Amino acid sequence: MTKKAFSLLLPTFLLTINLLAQNPTMWRGDGSGVYHETGLLKEWPANGPEILWSFEELGDGHASPVVANNTIYVSGMADSIGFVFALSQDGKLKWKATYGKEFAESYPGARSSVVVAGDLLYMYSGLGELVCMSSANGEKKWSKNVLKEFDGGNITWGVTETVVIDGDLVYVTPGGKQHNVVALNRFSGNLVWSSPGKGELSAYCTPLLVELPTRKLLVTHTADHVIGIDAKSGDLLWNYPHTNRWKVHPNTPVYSNGGLFCFSGYGQGGVKLDLSADGSSVSKAWTKTELDSRMGGMVVLDGYLYGSGDNAREWRCVNWETGEETYAAKDIAKGVVIAGEGMLYCYSERGELALVKADPKEFKVISQTKVELGSAQHWAHPVINDGRLLVRHGNALIAYKIR
């Protein structure tokens, strides 16, 4: 290659590298809970997958880790103060930095996952403080309490929303009557648009950003409704009634093939909504009361929806198009599900960690172990990264070898 040709290609190459570096992390991988790594084990050793390392100084919390910049970021709380921990790939502490006070009441600890976009990271506390920090050392860039600034109010068990970033915007749900969902400039924190939504309190939900041919659609649960908002303008496009006895909706809606599955616990269950082509309206396809996961998420694989319930405690598989149930099983306790390479990774509220083949005919546990390290509830959603299963249990982050 000539020097002239190299000089012409260099800006494009550097722009590509910069864009990749700015690609923001998301809760549950790409938001779907389905990870796209290959070469993963189809069966674990008899004693469970090998523990590569553990870090047991996170304090209190239920948040999942994220991986960016060759670093693992995870939030935790000690003495009512929230911290972002930055770990090396072998589980050594690089640095930790405080983002302020955390939710220290019932089920205390950090709730939301860190979101990283290039050289900046974002943390939303259980008390409504949104903080932008350097991803290199945790230095604060800006912060604001969005509940106070945008006429919101906190909820019974504290904010658990992980914010969503797209381009220059960060989306968050104050839950105010006028400022229900807002988009802020992620570099300054300044308001870009505000949507009144349905004027309801937030409901523990991390929003879903759906990219359609004609628009980007932001979908989230507030106290009594699922709402769809134009992500560019903030216009409320549609709403659909959905509530339960406690107005708790921590599960991000699931999107597949033009449809949304929106679901929550306490016996409420879920509804599949078919989106219009431009995302401006929805219609009900089917409902399933038994798909009432409280906070464990669900995944869609090859036209089938997998997950567990809350009041309906079984693990279930349902046909995505029709809502027809193909099995219900009680082999392990209810819990969280993610997926990778045709396998389900089920993490139960009792600490059972199971590898299950994603087969619509049966819930077949291939391998199983018990998460012994850590503290408090088994609620955090695991993460698959670089052949590892990263499991957060209270004060501990554990890296299991799954490749």
HELIX and SHEET records of a PDB file:
HELIX    1   1 LYS A    3  GLN A   22  1                                  20    
HELIX    2   2 VAL A  146  GLU A  149  1                                   4    
SHEET    1   A 5 VAL A  34  TYR A  35  0                                        
SHEET    2   A 5 GLY A 335  GLY A 340  1                                        
SHEET    3   A 5 MET A 343  SER A 348 -1                                        
SHEET    4   A 5 GLU A 352  ASP A 359 -1                                        
SHEET    5   A 5 GLU A 362  LYS A 370 -1                                        
SHEET    1   B 4 ILE A  51  PHE A  55  0                                        
SHEET    2   B 4 ALA A 396  LYS A 401 -1                                        
SHEET    3   B 4 ARG A 388  HIS A 393 -1                                        
SHEET    4   B 4 VAL A 383  ASN A 385 -1                                        
SHEET    1   C 4 VAL A  66  ALA A  68  0                                        
SHEET    2   C 4 THR A  71  ALA A  78 -1                                        
SHEET    3   C 4 ILE A  81  LEU A  87 -1                                        
SHEET    4   C 4 LEU A  93  LYS A 101 -1                                        
SHEET    1   D 4 VAL A 115  ALA A 117  0                                        
SHEET    2   D 4 LEU A 120  TYR A 124 -1                                        
SHEET    3   D 4 GLU A 129  SER A 134 -1                                        
SHEET    4   D 4 LYS A 140  ASN A 145 -1                                        
SHEET    1   E 4 VAL A 164  ASP A 166  0                                        
SHEET    2   E 4 LEU A 169  VAL A 172 -1                                        
SHEET    3   E 4 VAL A 181  ASN A 185 -1                                        
SHEET    4   E 4 LEU A 191  SER A 195 -1                                        
SHEET    1   F 4 LEU A 208  GLU A 211  0                                        
SHEET    2   F 4 LYS A 216  HIS A 221 -1                                        
SHEET    3   F 4 HIS A 225  ASP A 230 -1                                        
SHEET    4   F 4 LEU A 236  PRO A 241 -1                                        
SHEET    1   G 4 VAL A 254  SER A 256  0                                        
SHEET    2   G 4 GLY A 259  SER A 264 -1                                        
SHEET    3   G 4 GLY A 269  LEU A 275 -1                                        
SHEET    4   G 4 VAL A 282  LYS A 288 -1                                        
SHEET    1   H 4 VAL A 299  LEU A 301  0                                        
SHEET    2   H 4 TYR A 304  SER A 308 -1                                        
SHEET    3   H 4 TRP A 315  ASN A 319 -1                                        
SHEET    4   H 4 GLU A 325  ALA A 329 -1                                        
END                                                                             
